[in-house]
Amino acid sequence: MDFWQRYRAIDARDTRFDGQFFTAVRSTGIYCRPSCPARTPKAANVTFYETSAAAHDAGYRACKRCLPEAVPGTPAWNIRQDVAGRAMRLINDGVINRDGVEGLASRLGYSARQLNRILTQELGAGPLSLARAGRAQTARTLLVSTPMKLADIAFAAGFSSVRQFNETVAEVFAMTPTALRATARHGRAAAGSTALTLGLPYREPFDPGIFTFLAVRAIPGIEAGTTTSYARTLRLPHGDARFTVAYDGGARGRPLTLTVGAVDLRDLPALLSRVRRLFDLDADPEAIDGTLAADSRLAKAVGEAPGIRLPGALDPQELLVRAMVGQQITVAAARTALTQLAAAGSPSTAPGDGLDRMFPTPAEIAAAGHLLRGPRRRTESLLHAATAMADGELDFGYGDDLPGLSAALLPLPGVGPWTVGYVAMRVLGAPDIFLANDAAVRNGIRALAPGGAGTGGTAGPDFREVSPWRSYATMHLWQAAAQAAQSRRPTPSDPAKVMP
């Protein structure tokens, strides 16, 4: 977007652009979200920034009226596969808090100096400023949403001291933490309860079908899901965690809530980031749906399920295991196999709500060959991948791009383009993956367009017309295939392959 496109967006107070850029006003010294209800400033006084960190570094403070930090994140971090996008995914996951700028730069293959130069040029702020803005956002969320003690919030948000927390909050928001907390109401915790409940902001519309997607794949003891809730245990850098996400479409204010049953406070920023990735809460659904609906094969599906989300991954290594187990078999069969494999996992140190186990680590899987079922070739491939991950020979994650992920995974026996594409969709959040050879995708195409109809009769079989949102088209096709399978009795010659 150029300057005048952004200016028209703030003049219209368009909520679709909240979190996608920030408006700084020289005459007031503050920065706002695009939908800020204040009077539109003169264009001569406006500077637009890609990130709130860039506005901080330029000397601006957050608007007390629109609270620009209380918005969904930037969808560009999944769309962009350049260094800036990859860095932001890792920063949001707390890598700088854990490993510092040197650790972040090492993961991206650059020196700290090179990375600082790249991010400053691309995003207007260096890695430390970007991480600091993330801490401020987490602190604000906890201050206005929970009754946590200020000292606990300081360390949960990633600050190294209470003094640093106080100074940053005062500098960014022009308020003390106590004053910022007073701007919002939050419920009191139940007696003896240590759970945290937070609202999860997102851009409308939101299709709750993602809960069904996760529920039918849930592994007993590790996960539990319904059409409106999802709970699981999760291993994080400093310990085990347990959380629940629930959706109430009829609620006002915050229909999507996260309840954290147990977590080491140092891991809270990473947990928040991974939950947001799991539910694709930083997506721009109106932009996605507008493109998909222009294809006649998808128009009806988009109308019935606006705001469909692309499920992410809470743990990249776990997702690869699940993908390899689920190759060429049904969801039910994959779930059975994964349930057997889950016996290799250790008990959770944070049990509750019927969840008492952790998904097995690569090392535990490598030692659990006797629990694996299926063709010998597939079993050997899975054990080989698990061993490589356990030994550190195979390393991939949120900071990869598609070529790097392909280079890491394709040499593995039993891993082909389908597996790489699926992992890219869910680990990287890559929005433009189309798995043309997937059986469920083909079934979905037949269900949505039995006669092969397409846009203007010239639509391509790879859905190139809806690029860069083909991953979301894939979600609609999987959903159509599942609905078609439910409406008929499956036969052995017509297996409805749905993704793991």
C-alpha positions as CSV (number, residue, x, y, z in Angstrom):
1,M,0.0,0.0,0.0
2,D,1.3,3.5,-0.8
3,F,0.8,6.6,1.4
4,W,-2.5,7.6,0.0
5,Q,-4.1,4.2,0.1
6,R,-3.2,4.0,3.8
7,Y,-4.4,7.6,4.4
8,R,-7.8,6.7,2.9
9,A,-7.9,3.6,5.2
10,I,-7.4,5.8,8.3
11,D,-9.9,8.4,7.0
12,A,-12.5,5.6,6.7
13,R,-11.4,4.1,10.1
14,D,-11.2,0.7,8.4
15,T,-10.8,-2.0,11.1
16,R,-9.5,-4.4,8.4
17,F,-6.1,-2.7,8.5
18,D,-5.6,-2.7,12.3
19,G,-2.3,-4.3,13.1
20,Q,-1.2,-4.1,9.4
21,F,0.4,-0.7,9.8
22,F,0.6,2.1,12.4
23,T,-0.2,5.8,12.0
24,A,2.1,8.3,13.7
25,V,1.0,11.9,14.1
26,R,3.8,14.5,14.4
27,S,1.6,17.2,15.9
28,T,0.6,15.0,18.8
29,G,3.6,12.7,19.2
30,I,1.4,9.6,19.3
31,Y,0.7,6.6,17.1
32,C,-2.6,4.9,16.4
33,R,-4.3,2.0,14.8
34,P,-6.0,2.7,11.4
35,S,-9.5,2.6,12.9
36,C,-8.7,5.1,15.7
37,P,-12.0,7.1,16.3
38,A,-10.0,10.4,16.8
39,R,-10.3,13.1,14.1
40,T,-8.3,12.2,11.0
41,P,-5.0,14.1,11.1
42,K,-3.7,16.3,8.3
43,A,-1.8,14.3,5.8
44,A,1.2,16.5,6.2
45,N,1.5,15.5,9.8
46,V,1.2,11.7,9.2
47,T,4.0,9.1,9.0
48,F,3.1,5.4,8.5
49,Y,5.2,2.6,10.1
50,E,5.2,-1.1,9.4
51,T,5.6,-1.9,13.1
52,S,4.8,-0.3,16.4
53,A,8.5,-0.8,17.3
54,A,9.4,1.6,14.5
55,A,7.0,4.2,15.9
56,H,8.5,3.7,19.4
57,D,12.0,4.2,18.0
58,A,10.9,7.4,16.2
59,G,9.8,8.8,19.6
60,Y,6.0,8.3,19.4
61,R,3.8,6.9,22.2
62,A,0.7,4.7,21.9
63,C,-2.7,6.3,21.7
64,K,-4.6,5.9,24.9
65,R,-7.9,6.1,23.0
66,C,-7.5,3.3,20.4
67,L,-4.8,1.2,22.2
68,P,-3.0,0.2,19.0
69,E,-1.3,-2.7,20.8
70,A,-4.7,-4.4,21.3
71,V,-5.1,-5.6,17.8
72,P,-4.5,-8.8,15.8
73,G,-0.9,-9.3,14.5
74,T,0.3,-8.6,11.1
75,P,-0.7,-11.2,8.5
76,A,2.4,-10.3,6.4
77,W,4.7,-12.4,8.6
78,N,3.2,-15.5,7.2
79,I,2.9,-14.2,3.6
80,R,6.5,-12.9,3.6
81,Q,9.1,-15.6,3.3
82,D,12.0,-13.1,3.3
83,V,14.4,-12.5,6.2
84,A,12.1,-9.9,7.8
85,G,9.1,-12.3,7.8
86,R,11.1,-15.2,9.1
87,A,12.7,-13.1,11.8
88,M,9.3,-11.8,13.0
89,R,8.0,-15.3,13.3
90,L,10.9,-16.2,15.5
91,I,10.8,-13.0,17.5
92,N,7.1,-13.6,18.2
93,D,8.0,-17.1,19.4
94,G,10.3,-15.6,22.0
95,V,13.7,-16.5,20.5
96,I,15.3,-13.2,21.5
97,N,14.1,-13.6,25.1
98,R,15.7,-17.1,25.2
99,D,18.8,-16.8,23.0
100,G,19.4,-13.1,22.4
101,V,20.0,-11.4,19.1
102,E,23.0,-13.6,18.3
103,G,20.7,-16.7,18.6
104,L,18.2,-15.2,16.3
105,A,20.8,-14.2,13.8
106,S,22.3,-17.7,13.9
107,R,19.0,-19.4,13.1
108,L,18.5,-17.1,10.1
109,G,22.1,-17.6,8.8
110,Y,23.3,-14.0,9.3
111,S,25.5,-12.1,11.7
112,A,23.8,-9.9,14.3
113,R,25.1,-6.8,12.6
114,Q,23.7,-7.9,9.2
115,L,20.3,-8.8,10.7
116,N,20.0,-5.5,12.5
117,R,20.7,-3.7,9.2
118,I,18.2,-5.8,7.3
119,L,15.4,-5.4,9.9
120,T,16.0,-1.7,10.3
121,Q,15.8,-1.2,6.6
122,E,12.7,-3.4,6.1
123,L,10.7,-2.8,9.2
124,G,12.1,0.5,10.6
125,A,13.4,-1.1,13.8
126,G,16.1,-3.5,14.9
127,P,15.6,-6.9,16.5
128,L,15.9,-5.6,20.1
129,S,13.3,-2.9,19.5
130,L,10.9,-5.4,17.8
131,A,11.3,-7.8,20.8
132,R,10.7,-4.9,23.2
133,A,7.5,-4.0,21.4
134,G,6.4,-7.6,21.7
135,R,7.0,-7.5,25.5
136,A,5.1,-4.3,25.8
137,Q,2.1,-5.8,23.9
138,T,2.2,-8.9,26.1
139,A,2.4,-6.8,29.3
140,R,-0.6,-4.7,28.2
141,T,-2.6,-7.8,27.5
142,L,-1.9,-9.3,30.9
143,L,-2.4,-5.9,32.7
144,V,-5.9,-5.4,31.3
145,S,-7.0,-9.0,31.2
146,T,-5.8,-10.6,34.4
147,P,-5.4,-9.9,38.1
148,M,-1.7,-11.1,38.0
149,K,0.8,-9.3,40.3
150,L,2.8,-6.7,38.5
151,A,6.1,-8.5,39.2
152,D,4.7,-11.7,37.7
153,I,3.6,-9.8,34.6
154,A,7.0,-8.3,34.2
155,F,8.7,-11.6,34.0
156,A,5.9,-13.3,32.1
157,A,6.2,-10.6,29.4
158,G,9.9,-11.3,29.0
159,F,11.4,-8.3,30.9
160,S,14.6,-9.0,32.8
161,S,13.5,-6.8,35.8
162,V,10.5,-5.0,37.3
163,R,12.3,-1.7,36.7
164,Q,12.7,-2.4,33.0
165,F,9.0,-3.3,32.9
166,N,8.0,-0.1,34.6
167,E,10.2,2.1,32.3
168,T,9.1,0.4,29.1
169,V,5.3,0.6,29.9
170,A,5.7,4.2,30.9
171,E,7.6,5.1,27.7
172,V,5.4,3.2,25.3
173,F,2.0,3.9,26.8
174,A,2.7,7.2,28.7
175,M,1.1,5.5,31.8
176,T,2.3,3.5,34.7
177,P,1.4,-0.2,34.8
178,T,-1.2,0.5,37.5
179,A,-2.8,3.3,35.5
180,L,-2.8,1.1,32.4
181,R,-4.5,-1.7,34.4
182,A,-7.2,0.8,35.5
183,T,-8.2,1.4,31.9
184,A,-10.0,-2.0,31.6
185,R,-12.0,-4.3,33.7
186,H,-11.1,-7.9,34.3
187,G,-12.7,-10.6,36.4
188,R,-11.3,-11.7,39.6
189,A,-9.7,-15.1,39.7
190,A,-11.7,-17.8,41.5
191,A,-10.4,-18.7,45.0
192,G,-7.4,-20.9,44.7
193,S,-7.3,-20.7,40.9
194,T,-4.0,-20.2,39.1
195,A,-5.6,-20.2,35.6
196,L,-5.2,-17.2,33.4
197,T,-8.0,-16.3,31.0
198,L,-7.3,-13.9,28.1
199,G,-9.3,-12.7,25.1
200,L,-7.8,-13.5,21.7
201,P,-8.2,-10.6,19.2
202,Y,-8.8,-11.5,15.5
203,R,-10.2,-10.0,12.4
204,E,-13.8,-10.8,11.5
205,P,-15.2,-13.1,10.1
206,F,-14.1,-16.2,12.0
207,D,-15.1,-19.7,10.9
208,P,-15.1,-22.0,14.0
209,G,-14.7,-25.0,11.7
210,I,-11.0,-25.1,12.7
211,F,-12.2,-26.5,16.1
212,T,-13.7,-29.5,14.2
213,F,-10.5,-29.9,12.2
214,L,-8.5,-30.2,15.4
215,A,-11.0,-32.2,17.3
216,V,-11.2,-35.1,14.9
217,R,-7.4,-35.4,15.0
218,A,-7.1,-35.1,18.8
219,I,-5.0,-37.7,20.6
220,P,-6.6,-38.8,23.9
221,G,-4.7,-37.8,26.9
222,I,-2.8,-35.1,25.0
223,E,-5.6,-33.3,23.3
224,A,-9.4,-32.9,23.6
225,G,-11.7,-31.0,21.2
226,T,-15.3,-30.2,20.4
227,T,-16.9,-28.1,17.7
228,T,-16.2,-25.0,19.9
229,S,-13.2,-25.8,22.1
230,Y,-9.8,-27.3,22.0
231,A,-7.5,-28.2,24.9
232,R,-4.0,-29.9,25.1
233,T,-0.7,-30.2,26.8
234,L,2.3,-28.7,25.2
235,R,6.1,-28.9,25.9
236,L,7.7,-25.4,25.9
237,P,11.3,-24.3,26.5
238,H,11.0,-24.0,30.3
239,G,8.5,-26.7,31.1
240,D,5.1,-28.3,30.3
241,A,2.0,-26.2,29.7
242,R,-1.7,-26.9,29.4
243,F,-4.3,-24.6,27.8
244,T,-7.8,-24.4,26.4
245,V,-9.2,-22.2,23.7
246,A,-13.0,-21.8,23.6
247,Y,-15.3,-20.0,21.1
248,D,-18.7,-18.5,21.9
249,G,-20.1,-16.9,18.8
250,G,-22.9,-15.3,20.7
251,A,-20.6,-13.5,23.2
252,R,-19.9,-9.8,23.0
253,G,-16.5,-8.4,23.5
254,R,-14.2,-11.5,23.3
255,P,-15.9,-14.6,21.9
256,L,-12.5,-16.4,21.6
257,T,-10.8,-17.0,24.9
258,L,-7.6,-18.7,26.0
259,T,-7.5,-20.3,29.4
260,V,-4.0,-21.2,30.5
261,G,-4.2,-24.0,33.1
262,A,-0.5,-24.3,33.7
263,V,2.7,-22.7,32.3
264,D,6.1,-21.4,33.4
265,L,5.6,-17.7,33.2
266,R,8.8,-17.4,31.1
267,D,7.0,-19.4,28.4
268,L,3.8,-17.3,28.3
269,P,4.8,-15.1,25.3
270,A,5.8,-18.3,23.3
271,L,2.5,-19.9,24.3
272,L,0.5,-16.9,23.2
273,S,2.3,-16.7,19.9
274,R,1.9,-20.4,19.1
275,V,-1.8,-20.4,20.0
276,R,-2.3,-17.5,17.7
277,R,-0.5,-19.4,14.9
278,L,-2.5,-22.6,15.6
279,F,-5.8,-20.7,15.0
280,D,-4.4,-18.4,12.3
281,L,-5.7,-15.3,14.3
282,D,-3.5,-12.8,12.4
283,A,-5.0,-13.6,9.0
284,D,-6.9,-11.0,6.9
285,P,-10.1,-13.1,6.1
286,E,-11.8,-10.4,4.0
287,A,-8.9,-10.2,1.7
288,I,-8.6,-14.0,1.5
289,D,-12.4,-14.5,1.0
290,G,-12.6,-11.8,-1.6
291,T,-10.1,-13.6,-3.8
292,L,-11.4,-17.1,-3.2
293,A,-15.1,-16.1,-3.9
294,A,-14.1,-14.8,-7.3
295,D,-13.5,-18.4,-8.4
296,S,-16.9,-20.0,-9.2
297,R,-15.7,-23.4,-7.8
298,L,-15.2,-21.8,-4.4
299,A,-17.8,-19.1,-4.2
300,K,-20.5,-21.2,-2.5
301,A,-18.1,-22.7,0.0
302,V,-16.7,-19.3,0.9
303,G,-20.3,-18.0,1.4
304,E,-21.1,-20.9,3.7
305,A,-17.9,-20.7,5.7
306,P,-16.5,-17.1,5.6
307,G,-13.3,-16.6,7.5
308,I,-11.9,-20.1,7.2
309,R,-8.6,-20.5,9.0
310,L,-5.4,-22.4,8.2
311,P,-4.5,-24.5,11.2
312,G,-0.9,-23.9,12.4
313,A,1.5,-26.1,14.4
314,L,2.3,-25.9,18.1
315,D,5.5,-27.9,17.6
316,P,7.2,-28.2,14.2
317,Q,8.8,-31.6,15.0
318,E,5.5,-33.0,16.2
319,L,3.8,-31.8,13.1
320,L,6.3,-33.7,10.8
321,V,5.7,-36.9,12.8
322,R,1.9,-36.5,12.4
323,A,2.2,-35.8,8.7
324,M,4.4,-38.9,8.1
325,V,2.1,-41.1,10.1
326,G,-0.9,-39.9,8.3
327,Q,0.4,-40.3,4.7
328,Q,-2.0,-42.1,2.5
329,I,-4.4,-43.2,5.3
330,T,-7.6,-41.8,6.7
331,V,-7.8,-39.4,9.6
332,A,-9.3,-42.2,11.8
333,A,-6.5,-44.5,11.0
334,A,-3.9,-41.8,11.6
335,R,-5.4,-41.0,14.9
336,T,-5.3,-44.7,16.0
337,A,-1.7,-45.0,15.0
338,L,-0.8,-41.7,16.8
339,T,-2.7,-42.8,19.9
340,Q,-0.6,-46.0,20.0
341,L,2.6,-44.0,19.5
342,A,1.6,-41.5,22.3
343,A,2.2,-44.3,24.8
344,A,5.9,-43.5,24.3
345,G,5.4,-40.0,25.6
346,S,6.2,-39.0,29.2
347,P,3.5,-38.1,31.7
348,S,2.8,-34.3,31.9
349,T,4.2,-32.4,34.8
350,A,1.1,-30.1,34.5
351,P,-1.8,-32.6,34.3
352,G,-5.5,-31.6,34.4
353,D,-8.8,-31.6,32.6
354,G,-8.2,-35.2,31.6
355,L,-4.9,-34.4,29.9
356,D,-2.0,-36.2,31.5
357,R,0.5,-37.0,28.8
358,M,2.9,-35.2,26.5
359,F,3.4,-35.9,22.8
360,P,6.6,-38.0,22.6
361,T,9.8,-36.3,21.8
362,P,11.8,-37.4,18.7
363,A,14.2,-39.3,21.0
364,E,11.2,-41.2,22.6
365,I,9.8,-42.0,19.1
366,A,13.2,-43.3,17.9
367,A,13.2,-45.7,20.9
368,A,9.6,-46.8,20.4
369,G,9.7,-48.8,17.2
370,H,7.6,-51.5,18.8
371,L,4.7,-49.1,19.1
372,L,4.6,-48.2,15.4
373,R,2.2,-49.9,13.1
374,G,1.9,-49.9,9.3
375,P,4.1,-50.8,6.3
376,R,7.7,-51.4,7.2
377,R,8.9,-48.8,4.8
378,R,6.8,-46.1,6.5
379,T,7.9,-47.2,9.9
380,E,11.6,-47.1,9.0
381,S,11.2,-43.6,7.4
382,L,9.5,-42.3,10.6
383,L,12.2,-43.8,12.8
384,H,14.9,-42.3,10.6
385,A,13.3,-38.8,10.7
386,A,12.9,-39.1,14.5
387,T,16.5,-40.1,15.0
388,A,17.7,-37.2,12.8
389,M,15.7,-34.7,14.8
390,A,16.8,-36.2,18.1
391,D,20.5,-36.0,17.1
392,G,20.1,-32.4,15.8
393,E,20.9,-33.4,12.2
394,L,17.4,-32.3,11.2
395,D,16.5,-28.8,12.3
396,F,13.6,-26.8,11.0
397,G,11.0,-24.5,12.4
398,Y,9.1,-21.2,12.2
399,G,12.1,-19.3,10.9
400,D,12.5,-21.3,7.7
401,D,11.3,-20.4,4.2
402,L,9.9,-22.8,1.7
403,P,13.1,-23.5,-0.2
404,G,15.0,-24.1,3.1
405,L,12.2,-26.4,4.4
406,S,12.3,-28.4,1.2
407,A,16.1,-28.7,1.4
408,A,15.8,-30.0,4.9
409,L,13.0,-32.5,4.5
410,L,13.1,-33.9,0.9
411,P,16.3,-35.9,1.4
412,L,14.6,-37.9,4.1
413,P,13.3,-41.3,3.0
414,G,9.6,-41.4,2.8
415,V,9.2,-37.6,2.5
416,G,8.0,-36.2,-0.8
417,P,6.5,-32.9,-2.1
418,W,3.1,-33.7,-0.4
419,T,4.7,-33.9,3.1
420,V,6.8,-30.8,2.5
421,G,3.8,-28.8,1.3
422,Y,1.6,-29.9,4.3
423,V,4.4,-29.1,6.8
424,A,4.9,-25.7,5.1
425,M,1.2,-24.9,5.4
426,R,1.0,-25.7,9.1
427,V,4.5,-24.8,10.4
428,L,5.3,-21.8,8.3
429,G,1.7,-20.7,7.7
430,A,2.5,-20.6,4.0
431,P,-0.6,-19.2,2.4
432,D,-0.1,-20.4,-1.2
433,I,0.3,-24.2,-1.1
434,F,-1.8,-26.3,-3.3
435,L,-1.6,-30.1,-2.9
436,A,-2.8,-31.1,-6.3
437,N,-2.2,-34.8,-5.9
438,D,-4.0,-35.1,-2.6
439,A,-7.0,-37.4,-2.8
440,A,-9.1,-35.2,-0.6
441,V,-8.3,-32.2,-2.7
442,R,-9.5,-34.1,-5.8
443,N,-12.6,-35.3,-4.0
444,G,-13.3,-31.7,-2.9
445,I,-13.0,-30.4,-6.4
446,R,-15.5,-33.0,-7.6
447,A,-17.8,-32.1,-4.7
448,L,-17.7,-28.4,-5.4
449,A,-17.7,-28.5,-9.2
450,P,-19.0,-31.9,-10.4
451,G,-18.9,-30.7,-14.0
452,G,-15.4,-29.2,-13.8
453,A,-16.8,-25.7,-14.0
454,G,-14.4,-22.9,-13.3
455,T,-14.1,-19.1,-13.5
456,G,-15.0,-18.2,-17.1
457,G,-14.5,-21.8,-18.1
458,T,-10.7,-21.3,-18.0
459,A,-9.8,-21.9,-14.4
460,G,-6.6,-23.8,-13.9
461,P,-6.5,-27.2,-12.1
462,D,-3.9,-25.8,-9.7
463,F,-6.2,-22.9,-8.7
464,R,-3.5,-20.4,-9.7
465,E,-6.3,-17.8,-10.1
466,V,-6.7,-17.6,-6.3
467,S,-2.9,-17.2,-5.5
468,P,-1.5,-16.2,-3.0
469,W,-4.3,-17.9,-1.0
470,R,-4.3,-21.4,-2.3
471,S,-3.7,-22.9,1.1
472,Y,-7.1,-21.5,2.1
473,A,-8.6,-22.9,-1.0
474,T,-7.2,-26.3,0.0
475,M,-9.0,-25.9,3.4
476,H,-12.3,-25.4,1.6
477,L,-11.7,-28.4,-0.6
478,W,-10.8,-30.6,2.4
479,Q,-14.0,-29.4,4.1
480,A,-16.1,-30.1,1.0
481,A,-14.5,-33.6,0.7
482,A,-15.3,-34.4,4.3
483,Q,-18.9,-33.2,3.9
484,A,-19.4,-35.3,0.8
485,A,-17.9,-38.3,2.5
486,Q,-20.4,-37.9,5.4
487,S,-23.4,-37.7,3.0
488,R,-22.6,-41.0,1.4
489,R,-21.5,-44.5,2.6
490,P,-17.8,-44.9,1.9
491,T,-16.7,-48.0,0.0
492,P,-13.3,-49.7,0.0
493,S,-12.7,-48.4,-3.5
494,D,-13.6,-44.9,-2.6
495,P,-11.5,-43.9,0.5
496,A,-12.0,-40.3,1.6
497,K,-8.5,-39.3,2.3
498,V,-8.4,-36.3,4.7
499,M,-5.2,-34.8,6.0
500,P,-3.6,-35.8,9.3
